[in-house]
Amino acid sequence: EVQLVESGGGLVQAGGSLRLSCAASGFTFDDYTIGWFRQAPGKEREGISCLTVKDGSTYYSDSVKDRFIISSDNAEMTVFLQMNSLKPEDTAVYYCAAVKSLNDRGFSALYMLRQFGRWGQGTQVTVSA
């Protein structure tokens, strides 16, 4: 059974950093694309980054590009999201999702994750001004 557990959220001041973790289990990690989404109160869930485990290719939305870095420890089946230069508008619940996919990239990967992915329970990130 695919399981994803996020951790690392918390309260941070604007300009600070946090590192989120998504610990995965129950599937062949190399066959999957893992992504990070976030949802702020009253807003739609936004796909912000994804990583194809097999080749390490990554994608970032414009809203987080150059500030966030996605990476993985394949031996530990964990995906990280290093979040730097945090802004109050980054405040949201952050979710990781996984979908069996080797060929999707960018928007298509986010679509696959959103439509067919398995999801973690989320972790709250709050950025104070």
PyRosetta script that sets phi, psi and omega in degrees:
from pyrosetta import init, pose_from_sequence

init()
pose = pose_from_sequence("EVQLVESGGGLVQAGGSLRLSCAASGFTFDDYTIGWFRQAPGKEREGISCLTVKDGSTYYSDSVKDRFIISSDNAEMTVFLQMNSLKPEDTAVYYCAAVKSLNDRGFSALYMLRQFGRWGQGTQVTVSA")
pose.set_psi(1, 129.5)
pose.set_omega(1, 177.8)
pose.set_phi(2, -68.5)
pose.set_psi(2, 126.6)
pose.set_omega(2, 175.3)
pose.set_phi(3, -133.0)
pose.set_psi(3, 139.0)
pose.set_omega(3, 178.3)
pose.set_phi(4, -132.0)
pose.set_psi(4, 132.3)
pose.set_omega(4, -179.9)
pose.set_phi(5, -130.2)
pose.set_psi(5, 116.4)
pose.set_omega(5, 178.5)
pose.set_phi(6, -88.8)
pose.set_psi(6, 151.6)
pose.set_omega(6, 174.0)
pose.set_phi(7, -155.2)
pose.set_psi(7, 168.1)
pose.set_omega(7, 174.7)
pose.set_phi(8, 104.7)
pose.set_psi(8, -4.7)
pose.set_omega(8, 178.3)
pose.set_phi(9, -70.0)
pose.set_psi(9, 171.0)
pose.set_omega(9, 178.9)
pose.set_phi(10, 165.1)
pose.set_psi(10, -165.1)
pose.set_omega(10, -179.5)
pose.set_phi(11, -105.3)
pose.set_psi(11, 130.9)
pose.set_omega(11, -179.1)
pose.set_phi(12, -143.5)
pose.set_psi(12, 151.8)
pose.set_omega(12, 176.9)
pose.set_phi(13, -79.7)
pose.set_psi(13, 154.9)
pose.set_omega(13, 176.0)
pose.set_phi(14, -54.6)
pose.set_psi(14, 137.2)
pose.set_omega(14, -176.8)
pose.set_phi(15, 92.6)
pose.set_psi(15, -12.2)
pose.set_omega(15, -178.6)
pose.set_phi(16, -83.3)
pose.set_psi(16, -174.2)
pose.set_omega(16, -177.0)
pose.set_phi(17, -132.5)
pose.set_psi(17, 153.1)
pose.set_omega(17, 170.7)
pose.set_phi(18, -143.2)
pose.set_psi(18, 153.1)
pose.set_omega(18, 172.3)
pose.set_phi(19, -122.3)
pose.set_psi(19, 119.1)
pose.set_omega(19, 176.2)
pose.set_phi(20, -92.0)
pose.set_psi(20, 147.7)
pose.set_omega(20, 176.0)
pose.set_phi(21, -122.1)
pose.set_psi(21, 146.5)
pose.set_omega(21, 174.8)
pose.set_phi(22, -129.4)
pose.set_psi(22, 103.3)
pose.set_omega(22, -179.3)
pose.set_phi(23, -89.1)
pose.set_psi(23, 123.8)
pose.set_omega(23, -174.6)
pose.set_phi(24, -109.5)
pose.set_psi(24, 152.4)
pose.set_omega(24, 175.5)
pose.set_phi(25, -157.5)
pose.set_psi(25, 159.6)
pose.set_omega(25, 172.6)
pose.set_phi(26, 89.7)
pose.set_psi(26, 9.3)
pose.set_omega(26, 178.1)
pose.set_phi(27, -154.0)
pose.set_psi(27, 169.0)
pose.set_omega(27, 178.7)
pose.set_phi(28, -80.6)
pose.set_psi(28, 104.5)
pose.set_omega(28, -169.5)
pose.set_phi(29, -55.6)
pose.set_psi(29, -41.9)
pose.set_omega(29, -175.6)
pose.set_phi(30, -63.4)
pose.set_psi(30, -19.0)
pose.set_omega(30, -177.0)
pose.set_phi(31, -88.6)
pose.set_psi(31, 2.0)
pose.set_omega(31, -168.2)
pose.set_phi(32, -117.3)
pose.set_psi(32, 157.2)
pose.set_omega(32, 166.4)
pose.set_phi(33, -108.0)
pose.set_psi(33, 132.0)
pose.set_omega(33, -179.0)
pose.set_phi(34, -115.8)
pose.set_psi(34, 136.3)
pose.set_omega(34, -178.9)
pose.set_phi(35, -133.1)
pose.set_psi(35, 161.4)
pose.set_omega(35, 174.3)
pose.set_phi(36, -114.9)
pose.set_psi(36, 133.5)
pose.set_omega(36, 175.7)
pose.set_phi(37, -125.4)
pose.set_psi(37, 162.3)
pose.set_omega(37, 174.2)
pose.set_phi(38, -142.8)
pose.set_psi(38, 153.0)
pose.set_omega(38, 178.3)
pose.set_phi(39, -139.4)
pose.set_psi(39, 117.5)
pose.set_omega(39, 176.1)
pose.set_phi(40, -91.2)
pose.set_psi(40, 156.6)
pose.set_omega(40, -179.9)
pose.set_phi(41, -55.1)
pose.set_psi(41, 129.1)
pose.set_omega(41, 177.2)
pose.set_phi(42, 77.4)
pose.set_psi(42, 5.5)
pose.set_omega(42, -179.0)
pose.set_phi(43, -120.3)
pose.set_psi(43, 161.4)
pose.set_omega(43, 177.6)
pose.set_phi(44, -74.5)
pose.set_psi(44, 156.2)
pose.set_omega(44, 176.5)
pose.set_phi(45, -67.5)
pose.set_psi(45, 130.9)
pose.set_omega(45, -175.1)
pose.set_phi(46, -112.7)
pose.set_psi(46, 128.0)
pose.set_omega(46, 173.0)
pose.set_phi(47, -80.7)
pose.set_psi(47, 125.9)
pose.set_omega(47, -174.0)
pose.set_phi(48, -116.5)
pose.set_psi(48, -23.2)
pose.set_omega(48, -178.0)
pose.set_phi(49, -166.1)
pose.set_psi(49, 150.8)
pose.set_omega(49, 173.5)
pose.set_phi(50, -151.8)
pose.set_psi(50, 160.7)
pose.set_omega(50, -176.2)
pose.set_phi(51, -140.7)
pose.set_psi(51, 130.3)
pose.set_omega(51, 172.8)
pose.set_phi(52, -89.9)
pose.set_psi(52, 113.6)
pose.set_omega(52, -170.2)
pose.set_phi(53, -61.1)
pose.set_psi(53, -40.0)
pose.set_omega(53, -172.9)
pose.set_phi(54, -57.2)
pose.set_psi(54, -45.8)
pose.set_omega(54, -176.1)
pose.set_phi(55, -117.0)
pose.set_psi(55, 0.1)
pose.set_omega(55, 176.4)
pose.set_phi(56, 75.6)
pose.set_psi(56, 8.8)
pose.set_omega(56, -179.6)
pose.set_phi(57, -67.5)
pose.set_psi(57, 144.6)
pose.set_omega(57, -174.7)
pose.set_phi(58, -128.8)
pose.set_psi(58, 162.1)
pose.set_omega(58, 176.9)
pose.set_phi(59, -143.4)
pose.set_psi(59, 143.9)
pose.set_omega(59, 176.3)
pose.set_phi(60, -133.8)
pose.set_psi(60, 141.0)
pose.set_omega(60, 172.1)
pose.set_phi(61, -73.0)
pose.set_psi(61, 161.4)
pose.set_omega(61, 179.9)
pose.set_phi(62, -61.4)
pose.set_psi(62, -30.0)
pose.set_omega(62, -175.6)
pose.set_phi(63, -69.3)
pose.set_psi(63, -20.1)
pose.set_omega(63, -177.9)
pose.set_phi(64, -124.0)
pose.set_psi(64, -7.1)
pose.set_omega(64, -177.4)
pose.set_phi(65, -57.2)
pose.set_psi(65, 139.5)
pose.set_omega(65, 179.8)
pose.set_phi(66, 75.1)
pose.set_psi(66, -1.4)
pose.set_omega(66, 176.1)
pose.set_phi(67, -118.7)
pose.set_psi(67, -35.0)
pose.set_omega(67, -177.0)
pose.set_phi(68, -107.6)
pose.set_psi(68, 148.7)
pose.set_omega(68, 178.0)
pose.set_phi(69, -133.1)
pose.set_psi(69, 126.0)
pose.set_omega(69, 176.3)
pose.set_phi(70, -99.5)
pose.set_psi(70, 139.8)
pose.set_omega(70, 179.7)
pose.set_phi(71, -153.3)
pose.set_psi(71, 171.8)
pose.set_omega(71, -179.4)
pose.set_phi(72, -141.9)
pose.set_psi(72, 151.1)
pose.set_omega(72, 167.3)
pose.set_phi(73, -112.0)
pose.set_psi(73, 97.5)
pose.set_omega(73, -171.7)
pose.set_phi(74, -65.8)
pose.set_psi(74, -34.1)
pose.set_omega(74, 179.4)
pose.set_phi(75, -64.4)
pose.set_psi(75, -32.6)
pose.set_omega(75, 179.7)
pose.set_phi(76, -95.7)
pose.set_psi(76, -1.0)
pose.set_omega(76, -179.1)
pose.set_phi(77, 52.0)
pose.set_psi(77, 50.0)
pose.set_omega(77, -178.6)
pose.set_phi(78, -132.5)
pose.set_psi(78, 137.2)
pose.set_omega(78, 175.0)
pose.set_phi(79, -112.7)
pose.set_psi(79, 138.1)
pose.set_omega(79, -177.9)
pose.set_phi(80, -114.5)
pose.set_psi(80, 153.4)
pose.set_omega(80, 170.4)
pose.set_phi(81, -130.1)
pose.set_psi(81, 104.8)
pose.set_omega(81, 176.1)
pose.set_phi(82, -84.7)
pose.set_psi(82, 119.7)
pose.set_omega(82, -176.0)
pose.set_phi(83, -113.8)
pose.set_psi(83, 116.0)
pose.set_omega(83, -178.5)
pose.set_phi(84, -115.4)
pose.set_psi(84, 163.1)
pose.set_omega(84, 178.0)
pose.set_phi(85, 49.6)
pose.set_psi(85, 48.0)
pose.set_omega(85, -175.1)
pose.set_phi(86, -65.4)
pose.set_psi(86, 145.7)
pose.set_omega(86, -178.9)
pose.set_phi(87, -120.9)
pose.set_psi(87, 157.0)
pose.set_omega(87, 176.7)
pose.set_phi(88, -55.2)
pose.set_psi(88, -32.7)
pose.set_omega(88, 179.7)
pose.set_phi(89, -72.2)
pose.set_psi(89, -5.8)
pose.set_omega(89, 172.7)
pose.set_phi(90, -82.2)
pose.set_psi(90, -6.8)
pose.set_omega(90, 179.0)
pose.set_phi(91, -61.0)
pose.set_psi(91, 124.8)
pose.set_omega(91, -176.8)
pose.set_phi(92, -177.3)
pose.set_psi(92, 171.0)
pose.set_omega(92, 164.9)
pose.set_phi(93, -88.4)
pose.set_psi(93, 128.5)
pose.set_omega(93, -177.6)
pose.set_phi(94, -104.3)
pose.set_psi(94, 131.2)
pose.set_omega(94, -178.5)
pose.set_phi(95, -121.6)
pose.set_psi(95, 144.3)
pose.set_omega(95, 166.8)
pose.set_phi(96, -106.7)
pose.set_psi(96, 153.3)
pose.set_omega(96, -179.3)
pose.set_phi(97, -140.8)
pose.set_psi(97, 153.2)
pose.set_omega(97, -179.0)
pose.set_phi(98, -134.9)
pose.set_psi(98, 139.8)
pose.set_omega(98, 176.4)
pose.set_phi(99, -141.6)
pose.set_psi(99, 144.3)
pose.set_omega(99, 179.4)
pose.set_phi(100, -75.2)
pose.set_psi(100, 107.3)
pose.set_omega(100, -176.0)
pose.set_phi(101, -163.4)
pose.set_psi(101, 132.7)
pose.set_omega(101, 176.9)
pose.set_phi(102, -112.9)
pose.set_psi(102, -18.4)
pose.set_omega(102, -168.7)
pose.set_phi(103, -112.0)
pose.set_psi(103, -10.2)
pose.set_omega(103, -178.4)
pose.set_phi(104, -85.7)
pose.set_psi(104, 143.1)
pose.set_omega(104, 179.2)
pose.set_phi(105, -136.3)
pose.set_psi(105, 158.2)
pose.set_omega(105, 172.1)
pose.set_phi(106, 53.4)
pose.set_psi(106, -128.5)
pose.set_omega(106, -177.2)
pose.set_phi(107, -59.6)
pose.set_psi(107, -39.1)
pose.set_omega(107, -179.8)
pose.set_phi(108, -66.0)
pose.set_psi(108, -36.1)
pose.set_omega(108, 176.8)
pose.set_phi(109, -66.0)
pose.set_psi(109, -44.0)
pose.set_omega(109, 177.6)
pose.set_phi(110, -62.0)
pose.set_psi(110, -38.5)
pose.set_omega(110, 177.4)
pose.set_phi(111, -61.6)
pose.set_psi(111, -47.3)
pose.set_omega(111, -179.8)
pose.set_phi(112, -61.0)
pose.set_psi(112, -42.3)
pose.set_omega(112, 178.6)
pose.set_phi(113, -61.9)
pose.set_psi(113, -46.7)
pose.set_omega(113, -176.9)
pose.set_phi(114, -63.7)
pose.set_psi(114, -41.4)
pose.set_omega(114, -174.1)
pose.set_phi(115, -82.1)
pose.set_psi(115, -37.8)
pose.set_omega(115, -168.9)
pose.set_phi(116, -125.1)
pose.set_psi(116, 0.6)
pose.set_omega(116, -172.8)
pose.set_phi(117, -75.9)
pose.set_psi(117, 160.0)
pose.set_omega(117, 168.6)
pose.set_phi(118, -97.8)
pose.set_psi(118, 144.1)
pose.set_omega(118, -168.4)
pose.set_phi(119, -121.7)
pose.set_psi(119, 149.6)
pose.set_omega(119, 168.9)
pose.set_phi(120, -84.1)
pose.set_psi(120, -176.6)
pose.set_omega(120, -174.6)
pose.set_phi(121, -87.1)
pose.set_psi(121, -14.1)
pose.set_omega(121, 178.0)
pose.set_phi(122, 94.8)
pose.set_psi(122, 156.1)
pose.set_omega(122, 176.2)
pose.set_phi(123, -139.7)
pose.set_psi(123, 135.7)
pose.set_omega(123, -174.7)
pose.set_phi(124, -81.8)
pose.set_psi(124, 132.7)
pose.set_omega(124, 172.1)
pose.set_phi(125, -120.4)
pose.set_psi(125, 125.1)
pose.set_omega(125, 178.7)
pose.set_phi(126, -124.8)
pose.set_psi(126, 124.7)
pose.set_omega(126, -179.8)
pose.set_phi(127, -113.2)
pose.set_psi(127, 117.8)
pose.set_omega(127, -179.4)
pose.set_phi(128, -90.2)
pose.set_psi(128, 148.1)
pose.set_omega(128, -178.0)
pose.set_phi(129, -73.5)
pose.dump_pdb("model.pdb")
